[in-house]
Amino acid sequence: MAVQKTASGKVDKRTKEYKEMVERAKKAREAHKKAATKPTIKKKTTAPARRADGRLDQRTKAGKEAAERMAKARKAKGSFVNKLKRLFK
């Protein structure tokens, strides 16, 4: 059954149909909120070791991982596909 409207054209909030519609919407919002998963955030346990001059110590595990990421980024930056992307930006 259609939701009844008042003379001014607004939805009549006193009707049974409107109250059922609001209840369904409330349940749907709750179900959607429950189904949504929150992203997990990695916690940094310790800061990576630094040398006396402030640079990252690449002898440590964190330093080696960072160096690997930087090398991968440098390699991707110089790739043919990325050169074309920068050319036609």
Summary of the structure (lengths in Angstrom):
residues: 89
radius of gyration: 28.8
end to end distance: 54.3
largest distance: 78.4
contacts: 149
relative contact order: 0.06
helix: 51%
strand: 4%
